[in-house]
């Protein structure tokens, strides 16, 4: 493809996407056949181009390191060689529990090149980490060497004690990125962490350079056809998250999409997204690998890193970023800081992982002048499914149009079976493409009957519609997942924590709308007779049993009776409506407006809609300023 062409023209409209698809088949685009081949191509084509830049804090004056693609490829192949010396084969699992560092990228790429990489959220509790290690049978874990005030190594050690198959810990030392007195102080103050005696500890940097055997043939020569190269866990807060298998075809397809539609070798992507998530790994890292683009990691903790949000616009200016990767919660936080730097280099902000409120979308574009493109994907589809056109017509509030070579249908169950929905008719969004493998969706478990169709379409669990122009709109979720700032939360883990309290009779966790995070957990409880616990006591009790801070509910409400369906199940839809009404009423009251939410009703096209009364025409702008910040339509 001609690098001088503006690649956005290939995805600027449905007709442009269709023309791009029809120009040649996916096979004719000469995608690499393996991770090893994609690494070799990057080395041969982009050796002297910057690949990764990293700084320890968000201070725009912080010292930084930059690795070129020749270094990234060499280290990835060396890491694959290290894994081979440890006995890892093409089907063995290699886990990493790391923040965002260059070594994380090497573990991701090299792990896929030799075995099956398993990225794990470093904020999980040891029990959840151990569960993932045990379920995958991982013998190798890459994690941090102990550091003062950072407890990732302690979590890894506690998990290792519960994962009997784990035999090797490869340790990344962030002190290597310090100099002088600071490096010495960190090493002197390094806490002691005790791993089980069976675990061999290896230094990442020393092990990479200990042997020049990087044997580039590696796993690509094992004869495996489109083998599994990664397992990403869903949710992250449930006691038994599902592990989704990702195959080479889907991973390389996502990299090809990024290289074909977004990135070029002159692109600079500022990426504070976590590298245990498919958005950061497949859409950004693989896209950069295939295009020779430059990825900047502004801190190990991403957006949560020291100074990242406070100095975000100066980081853009420092790196002359052309692409910014974000989630709606981060975009909202960015706007609380003045745009006090030159951000003219930015061509696009890519938003994903959670619904983007219309008011936030409009305000962000107005205050920054940056084009925002909202995308939609999921772990079960390997990543990308839809996005709003780049440089073309965007329908704010929609998830856009299907990516090239991805098919999306809205289907509805009838007494005669499933059928495809008509225009604007609500059904379940279903997707099929190179990233979807419905036959081998999950590790160690068969694909549930309600997860996929025989024709290869994946049931996303999201309810939506497709309008006359082909744009997709999400109107609700058939699943009960709560998406807090792009993080999937299984409500059952919250409910189980509260249900352990002797005073609790029934409990239900639902999504409550939030102007910052999109959704936050809200819990409704009915108590047993003679119960004495109040909401604060219940919250403290449950918080000790919930694995991750993101799952701790924003609000706990005690009500006399939880609403039930006609067959005796708790009606979460009724509670969801109640949570919406109560939250929006509070927002109106705090803004000093007299209007209130009369009810929350179902709309055939929009899903749940808040009805505001009394309605006074001249008050509409004021109401919209308040309610427009929430991902709930109103009228």
C-alpha positions in Angstrom: 0.0 0.0 0.0 1.3 3.5 -0.9 2.4 5.1 2.4 1.8 8.6 0.9 -1.9 8.0 0.7 -4.1 9.2 3.6 -5.2 5.8 4.9 -8.4 7.2 6.4 -10.0 7.3 3.0 -10.3 3.5 3.1 -12.7 3.8 6.1 -14.3 7.2 5.6 -17.7 5.8 4.8 -19.5 2.5 4.2 -19.0 2.9 0.4 -15.2 3.5 1.0 -15.0 0.5 3.2 -16.9 -1.7 0.7 -14.6 -0.5 -2.1 -11.6 -1.3 0.0 -12.9 -4.8 0.7 -13.7 -5.4 -3.0 -10.4 -4.2 -4.2 -8.8 -7.5 -3.2 -9.5 -10.3 -0.8 -7.9 -10.5 2.6 -5.5 -13.2 1.3 -4.4 -11.0 -1.5 -3.2 -8.3 1.0 -0.2 -10.5 1.9 -0.7 -10.5 5.7 2.2 -12.2 7.6 1.4 -15.9 8.3 2.9 -15.9 11.9 4.0 -13.7 14.7 7.6 -14.6 13.8 7.1 -13.4 10.3 5.5 -10.1 11.4 8.6 -9.5 13.6 11.0 -10.2 10.8 9.1 -7.9 8.5 9.2 -5.1 11.0 13.0 -5.6 11.5 13.6 -5.6 7.7 11.4 -2.6 6.9 11.6 -0.3 10.0 14.8 -1.2 11.7 16.0 2.4 12.3 12.5 3.8 13.1 11.6 4.4 16.8 9.3 1.7 18.1 8.8 2.2 21.9 9.4 5.2 24.2 9.0 4.9 27.9 9.1 7.3 30.9 8.6 6.5 34.6 6.4 9.4 35.4 4.0 11.7 33.5 6.3 14.7 33.9 7.0 16.0 30.4 10.6 16.7 31.4 11.1 13.2 32.8 14.0 11.3 31.2 12.9 8.7 28.7 14.3 5.8 26.8 13.5 4.9 23.2 13.9 1.5 21.5 14.0 1.2 17.7 12.3 -1.6 15.9 15.6 -3.4 15.4 15.9 -3.5 19.2 12.3 -4.5 19.9 12.5 -7.4 17.3 15.9 -8.6 18.6 14.7 -8.6 22.2 11.5 -10.3 21.3 13.4 -13.0 19.5 15.8 -13.3 22.4 12.9 -13.7 24.8 11.4 -16.4 22.6 14.8 -18.1 22.7 14.9 -17.8 26.5 11.5 -19.5 26.7 12.7 -22.3 24.5 15.6 -22.8 26.9 13.1 -23.1 29.7 11.3 -25.8 27.8 8.3 -23.8 26.5 6.7 -25.2 23.4 4.2 -23.7 21.0 1.3 -24.8 23.1 2.7 -23.9 26.6 1.4 -20.8 28.4 3.6 -17.9 29.5 2.0 -15.4 31.8 3.0 -11.8 32.6 1.9 -9.7 35.5 3.3 -6.3 34.6 2.5 -2.6 34.3 3.2 -0.8 31.0 6.9 -1.1 30.3 9.0 -1.9 27.2 9.6 -5.4 28.8 5.8 -5.9 28.8 5.8 -5.4 25.0 8.7 -7.8 24.6 6.9 -10.4 26.8 3.8 -10.0 24.7 5.5 -10.3 21.3 8.1 -12.8 22.3 5.6 -14.9 24.3 3.3 -15.2 21.2 6.3 -16.0 19.0 7.3 -19.0 21.1 4.2 -20.1 23.1 0.8 -18.8 24.2 1.0 -15.5 26.1 -1.3 -14.9 29.1 -1.5 -11.2 30.1 -2.9 -10.7 33.7 -4.2 -7.6 35.3 -1.6 -6.6 38.0 -4.3 -5.1 40.1 -6.0 -8.5 40.7 -5.7 -10.1 44.1 -3.4 -13.1 44.6 -6.3 -15.5 44.6 -7.5 -14.4 41.2 -3.9 -14.4 39.8 -3.4 -17.9 41.1 -6.6 -19.0 39.5 -5.5 -17.8 36.1 -2.1 -19.3 36.5 -3.6 -22.6 37.5 -6.3 -22.6 34.7 -3.7 -22.0 32.0 -1.1 -24.3 33.5 1.5 -21.5 33.1 5.0 -22.7 34.1 6.6 -19.2 33.5 5.5 -15.8 34.9 7.1 -12.5 34.0 6.6 -9.9 36.7 8.4 -7.0 38.5 11.4 -7.4 40.8 10.4 -6.1 44.2 10.3 -2.3 44.5 9.5 0.1 47.4 5.9 1.2 47.5 4.9 -1.2 44.6 3.2 -4.5 45.6 3.1 -6.4 42.3 6.0 -8.7 43.3 4.2 -9.4 46.6 1.0 -10.3 44.7 3.0 -12.5 42.3 4.7 -14.4 45.2 1.4 -15.0 47.0 -0.1 -16.2 43.8 2.9 -18.5 43.1 2.3 -20.2 46.4 -1.2 -21.2 45.2 -0.1 -22.2 41.6 1.9 -25.5 41.9 2.7 -25.7 38.2 4.6 -22.4 38.2 8.3 -23.1 38.1 10.0 -19.9 36.8 9.7 -16.2 37.6 11.4 -13.8 35.2 11.9 -10.5 37.0 11.8 -7.1 35.3 13.8 -4.5 37.3 12.3 -1.0 36.9 15.3 0.4 38.9 17.3 0.0 35.6 15.4 3.1 34.4 16.7 5.2 37.2 20.2 6.6 37.5 22.7 7.6 40.2 21.5 8.0 43.8 17.9 7.1 42.9 18.8 3.7 41.5 21.1 3.0 44.5 18.4 4.0 47.0 15.7 1.8 45.3 18.1 -1.2 45.4 19.0 -0.6 49.0 15.4 -0.3 50.1 14.2 -3.2 47.9 11.7 -5.3 50.0 12.3 -9.0 50.5 9.7 -11.2 48.8 9.6 -14.9 49.4 8.7 -17.2 46.5 8.2 -21.0 47.0 11.4 -23.0 46.9 10.3 -24.7 43.7 10.3 -21.4 41.8 13.5 -20.4 40.0 14.0 -16.6 39.8 15.6 -15.2 36.6 16.6 -11.6 35.8 14.9 -10.5 32.6 17.7 -8.4 31.2 20.5 -10.8 32.1 18.6 -13.8 30.8 17.9 -12.1 27.4 21.6 -11.5 26.7 23.0 -14.7 28.3 22.7 -16.7 25.1 22.7 -15.5 21.5 20.4 -18.4 20.5 17.4 -16.5 19.3 16.6 -19.3 16.7 14.2 -17.2 14.6 12.4 -20.2 13.3 10.9 -20.8 16.7 7.3 -21.7 17.1 6.4 -20.8 13.5 8.1 -23.9 12.3 6.2 -26.3 14.6 3.7 -27.1 11.8 0.8 -25.6 13.8 -1.8 -24.1 11.5 -3.2 -20.8 12.8 -2.3 -21.8 16.4 -3.5 -20.1 19.6 -0.9 -17.5 20.6 -2.7 -15.7 23.4 -5.2 -16.1 26.2 -6.9 -12.9 27.6 -9.1 -13.1 30.7 -12.5 -11.5 30.7 -13.9 -9.5 33.5 -11.1 -9.5 36.0 -13.2 -9.3 39.2 -15.0 -12.6 39.1 -13.5 -15.6 41.0 -13.5 -17.6 37.8 -13.0 -15.4 34.7 -13.2 -17.0 31.3 -10.0 -17.3 29.3 -10.5 -16.4 25.7 -8.2 -18.0 23.1 -6.7 -15.7 20.4 -5.3 -17.3 17.3 -2.6 -16.0 15.0 -5.0 -15.1 12.2 -7.1 -12.9 14.4 -4.1 -11.2 16.1 -2.4 -10.5 12.8 -5.7 -9.3 11.3 -6.0 -6.7 14.0 -2.4 -5.6 13.4 -3.2 -5.3 9.6 -6.3 -3.2 10.3 -4.2 -0.7 12.3 -1.6 -0.6 9.6 -4.1 -0.4 6.8 -6.5 2.2 8.2 -4.6 4.2 10.9 -0.9 4.0 11.5 2.1 4.5 9.2 5.8 4.5 10.1 5.6 8.2 10.8 2.8 7.8 13.3 3.3 8.4 17.0 0.6 6.8 19.3 0.5 8.0 22.9 -0.9 4.9 24.7 -1.6 5.0 28.4 -4.0 2.0 28.1 -3.0 -1.2 30.1 -1.1 -3.8 28.2 -3.2 -6.7 29.7 -6.2 -5.5 27.6 -6.9 -6.3 24.0 -7.3 -2.7 23.0 -3.7 -1.8 24.0 -2.2 -5.1 22.9 -3.9 -6.0 19.6 -5.1 -2.7 18.3 -2.1 -0.6 19.3 1.0 -2.8 19.7 0.2 -5.1 16.8 -1.0 -2.2 14.7 2.3 -0.4 15.4 4.3 -3.6 14.7 2.7 -4.0 11.3 3.0 -0.3 10.3 6.4 0.5 11.9 4.7 3.2 14.1 6.1 4.6 17.3 4.2 3.9 20.6 4.8 6.0 23.7 4.2 4.6 27.2 3.9 7.7 29.4 4.2 5.8 32.7 4.1 2.2 34.0 0.6 2.9 35.5 -0.8 4.4 32.3 -3.5 7.1 33.0 -3.1 6.4 36.7 0.6 7.2 36.6 2.0 10.1 38.5 1.4 13.3 36.6 0.0 11.7 33.4 -3.4 13.4 33.4 -2.0 16.7 34.9 0.6 17.0 32.1 -1.2 15.1 29.4 -1.3 17.9 26.8 2.4 18.7 27.4 3.1 14.9 26.9 1.3 15.2 23.5 3.5 18.2 22.7 6.7 16.6 23.8 6.2 13.5 21.7 4.4 15.2 18.8 1.8 12.5 19.1 -0.4 11.9 16.1 -2.7 9.5 17.8 -4.1 9.5 21.3 -5.6 6.3 22.7 -8.1 6.8 25.5 -11.2 5.7 27.3 -14.2 8.0 28.1 -13.2 8.4 31.8 -9.7 9.6 30.8 -11.2 12.0 28.3 -13.4 13.5 31.0 -10.4 13.9 33.2 -8.3 15.5 30.4 -11.0 18.2 30.0 -10.6 19.1 33.7 -7.2 20.4 32.8 -6.6 23.4 30.5 -5.4 22.6 26.9 -2.2 24.6 27.6 0.2 23.0 25.0 0.5 22.6 21.3 -1.6 19.6 20.3 -1.8 20.4 16.6 0.1 17.2 15.8 -2.8 15.0 16.9 -4.8 13.7 14.0 -7.2 11.5 15.9 -8.2 10.3 19.4 -9.4 6.7 19.5 -11.9 6.0 22.2 -13.0 2.5 23.2 -13.7 0.0 25.9 -16.8 1.8 27.2 -19.7 3.9 25.8 -18.8 7.5 25.1 -21.4 10.0 26.4 -22.6 12.3 23.6 -22.0 15.4 25.7 -18.4 14.4 26.4 -17.8 13.6 22.7 -19.1 17.1 21.7 -17.3 18.9 24.5 -14.0 17.2 23.8 -14.0 18.0 20.1 -15.1 21.6 20.8 -12.4 22.3 23.4 -9.5 20.5 21.9 -10.2 20.6 18.1 -9.2 16.9 18.0 -11.3 14.4 15.9 -12.7 11.6 18.1 -13.4 8.2 16.7 -15.3 5.8 18.9 -14.8 2.1 18.4 -16.3 -1.1 19.6 -14.7 -4.5 20.2 -14.6 -7.3 22.6 -12.1 -9.9 24.0 -14.1 -12.7 22.4 -13.7 -11.2 19.0 -9.9 -10.7 19.5 -10.5 -6.9 19.5 -11.9 -4.7 16.8 -15.5 -5.1 15.5 -16.8 -1.6 14.6 -15.8 2.0 14.6 -17.2 5.4 13.4 -15.7 6.4 10.0 -12.4 8.2 10.1 -12.6 11.6 8.5 -16.2 10.9 7.4 -19.7 11.2 8.8 -20.0 10.2 12.5 -23.2 9.5 14.2 -22.5 10.5 17.8 -23.8 7.8 20.1 -23.5 5.0 17.6 -20.6 2.5 17.5 -20.2 3.2 13.8 -19.9 0.7 11.0 -18.2 -2.8 10.8 -14.5 -2.9 10.1 -13.3 -4.2 6.7 -13.8 -8.0 6.3 -15.9 -8.1 9.5 -19.6 -9.0 9.2 -22.1 -7.7 11.8 -25.8 -8.7 12.0 -28.5 -7.9 14.5 -30.5 -11.0 15.2 -33.7 -11.8 17.1 -35.1 -15.0 18.5 -38.5 -16.1 17.3 -40.6 -19.3 17.9 -39.3 -20.5 14.5 -35.6 -19.8 15.4 -33.3 -16.8 15.0 -33.8 -14.3 12.2 -32.0 -11.2 11.0 -33.6 -8.0 12.2 -35.0 -5.3 9.9 -33.7 -1.8 9.9 -33.9 -0.1 13.3 -35.4 -3.3 14.9 -33.7 -4.2 18.2 -32.0 -7.5 18.6 -28.7 -9.0 19.7 -25.5 -7.8 17.9 -23.6 -10.7 16.4 -20.2 -10.6 14.7 -18.1 -12.8 12.4 -14.6 -12.2 11.0 -11.0 -13.3 11.1 -10.8 -12.6 14.9 -13.8 -14.8 15.8 -13.2 -18.5 16.5 -16.5 -19.7 17.9 -15.4 -23.3 17.8 -12.5 -22.8 20.2 -13.6 -19.6 22.0 -12.6 -20.4 25.6 -9.7 -22.3 27.1 -10.6 -25.4 29.1 -14.3 -25.1 28.4 -16.5 -25.7 25.4 -18.3 -22.8 23.7 -21.7 -22.3 25.4 -24.7 -22.9 23.2 -25.9 -19.3 23.8 -22.5 -17.7 22.8 -22.4 -18.5 19.1 -24.2 -19.7 16.0 -23.4 -22.6 13.7 -22.6 -20.2 10.9 -19.7 -18.7 12.9 -21.4 -15.5 14.2 -20.5 -14.7 17.8 -23.3 -13.5 20.0 -21.9 -10.4 21.7 -24.5 -10.2 24.4 -25.2 -6.5 23.5 -28.6 -5.4 22.3 -28.8 -3.0 19.5 -30.1 -1.9 16.1 -28.7 -1.0 12.7 -30.1 2.1 11.1 -30.8 2.7 7.4 -27.3 4.0 6.8 -25.7 0.9 8.2 -24.6 2.4 11.5 -24.9 0.3 14.7 -26.4 1.5 17.9 -26.2 -0.3 21.3 -29.4 0.0 23.2 -28.7 -2.3 26.1 -27.0 -5.5 27.2 -28.5 -9.0 27.5 -25.6 -9.7 29.8 -25.5 -8.0 33.2 -21.9 -6.9 33.0 -21.2 -3.5 34.6 -18.7 -1.5 32.5 -16.8 1.0 34.7 -14.5 3.1 32.7 -13.9 0.4 30.2 -13.4 -2.3 32.9 -15.9 -5.2 32.8 -17.3 -6.1 36.2 -19.2 -9.3 36.8 -22.1 -8.3 39.3 -22.1 -11.8 40.7 -18.8 -11.2 42.5 -20.3 -8.2 44.2 -23.5 -10.0 45.1 -21.6 -13.0 46.6 -19.6 -10.7 48.9 -22.7 -9.1 50.3 -24.6 -12.4 50.4 -22.1 -13.7 53.0 -23.4 -11.2 55.6 -25.9 -12.9 57.9 -28.3 -10.0 57.8 -28.7 -10.0 54.0 -31.7 -11.8 52.5 -31.4 -10.8 48.8 -28.9 -8.7 47.0 -28.6 -7.5 43.4 -25.8 -5.4 41.8 -26.7 -3.3 38.7 -25.1 -0.6 36.7 -25.7 3.0 37.9 -25.0 5.7 35.4 -22.0 7.9 36.1 -20.9 11.1 34.4 -17.2 10.2 34.8 -17.0 6.4 34.5 -20.1 5.8 32.3 -21.3 3.2 34.8 -20.5 2.2 38.4 -21.8 -0.6 40.5 -24.8 0.0 42.6 -26.2 -2.6 45.1 -29.8 -3.1 46.3 -30.3 -5.2 49.4 -33.3 -6.6 51.3 -32.6 -7.6 54.9 -33.6 -10.6 57.0 -36.1 -9.9 59.8 -34.4 -8.5 63.0 -31.4 -7.4 61.0 -29.3 -4.6 62.5 -26.7 -3.9 59.8 -26.8 -0.5 58.1 -25.5 0.4 54.6 -22.0 1.4 55.9 -21.5 -1.8 57.9 -22.6 -3.8 54.8 -20.3 -1.9 52.6 -17.3 -2.4 54.8 -18.1 -6.1 55.2 -18.3 -6.7 51.4 -15.3 -4.5 50.5 -13.0 -6.9 52.4 -14.3 -9.7 50.2 -14.3 -8.0 46.8 -11.2 -8.8 44.8 -10.7 -5.4 43.1 -11.4 -1.8 44.0 -13.2 -1.1 40.7 -15.9 -3.6 41.8 -16.6 -1.9 45.1 -20.1 -0.4 44.7 -20.6 3.4 44.5 -23.9 3.1 46.4 -25.5 0.6 48.7 -29.3 0.9 49.2 -31.5 -1.1 51.5 -35.1 -1.6 50.3 -38.0 -3.5 51.7 -38.4 -5.9 48.8 -36.4 -6.5 45.7 -38.6 -6.5 42.6 -39.1 -10.0 41.1 -40.1 -11.3 37.7 -43.2 -13.4 37.2 -41.0 -16.5 37.6 -39.6 -15.4 40.9 -36.2 -14.0 39.7 -34.9 -10.7 40.8 -35.8 -8.1 38.1 -32.5 -6.4 37.4 -34.2 -4.3 34.7 -36.5 -2.8 37.3 -33.5 -2.0 39.5 -31.6 -0.6 36.6 -34.4 1.8 35.9 -34.6 2.7 39.6 -30.8 3.4 39.7 -31.1 5.6 36.6 -34.0 7.6 38.0 -32.4 8.1 41.4 -29.0 9.1 40.0 -30.4 11.6 37.5 -32.8 13.1 40.0 -29.8 13.8 42.3 -27.9 15.4 39.5 -30.8 17.7 38.6 -31.3 18.6 42.3 -27.6 19.4 42.8 -27.7 21.6 39.7 -30.6 23.6 41.2 -33.1 22.6 38.5 -36.8 22.0 39.4 -37.2 19.2 36.9 -37.3 15.5 38.0 -37.3 12.1 36.3 -40.9 11.1 35.9 -40.0 7.5 34.8 -37.5 5.5 32.9 -39.1 3.8 29.9 -38.2 1.4 27.1 -37.8 3.0 23.6 -37.8 0.8 20.5 -34.7 2.5 19.1 -32.9 4.1 22.1 -33.3 1.5 24.8 -33.8 2.9 28.3 -34.8 6.6 28.2 -35.4 9.0 31.1 -38.5 11.1 30.9 -38.1 14.6 32.4 -41.0 16.6 33.9 -42.2 19.3 34.1 -41.0 20.2 30.6 -40.3 23.9 29.9 -38.8 24.7 26.5 -36.4 27.4 27.7 -34.9 25.0 30.3 -33.8 22.4 27.8 -30.2 23.7 27.5 -29.8 23.7 31.2 -31.2 20.2 31.5 -29.0 18.9 28.7 -25.9 20.3 30.4 -26.7 18.1 33.4 -28.1 15.0 31.8 -26.0 15.0 28.7 -23.0 14.0 30.7 -24.6 10.6 31.4 -24.8 7.7 28.9 -28.6 7.7 29.2 -30.8 9.4 26.6 -33.6 11.7 27.9 -36.6 13.5 26.6 
